[in-house]
Amino acid sequence: MESTDIVNLLNTLIAKIDKLTTAVESMESRRRIPFKREWSVENYKKSILVKFDYNKDLIDFIKGSELGGIWISSMKAWMFPKSIENEVIDAISKKVSAWSFTDLRV
C-alpha cells in the first residue's frame, strides 16, 4: 500500500470519527432534560410511596440511610413502612429542602 493510499484512508477515517462525534454530541444534548425538583408522598396499603424524578444524590441517600425503603419499579417509587413515615418525610425534607413537596396522603 502506498503512502497516498494510507493518507486517504486516514482522512476517510477521521471524517467518519467526526461524524460519529457530532452524532453522539447531538444525542447527549437531547438527553439532558432537566429534572423536576419536586417530590411527593402518598399512602399505599400499609406503606407510603415516595416519588421523585431521577436524582442520583437522593437515591444514594435513600440507599445509604437506615430508613429501609425498597424501590418498586412498576410504581416508580420508593416504598417505606407506614410506621416510620414521619422519619422518612423528615429525612428526605432535610436532604432536598429546596424542592417542592406534595403530600398526597388522605
TAKA-V75648 format. One line per field, one symbol per residue. psi: psi as a letter, one per 20 degrees, with the letter a starting at -180 (. if undefined). A space follows every 50 residues. Layout:
psi: ???
This chain:
psi: prhhggggggggggghgggggggghgghhhimppqpmqrrpqqockrqpp qqqpogghghgghirkhkqqpnhhilqppqqhikhgggggghhhglhiqp ppojp.
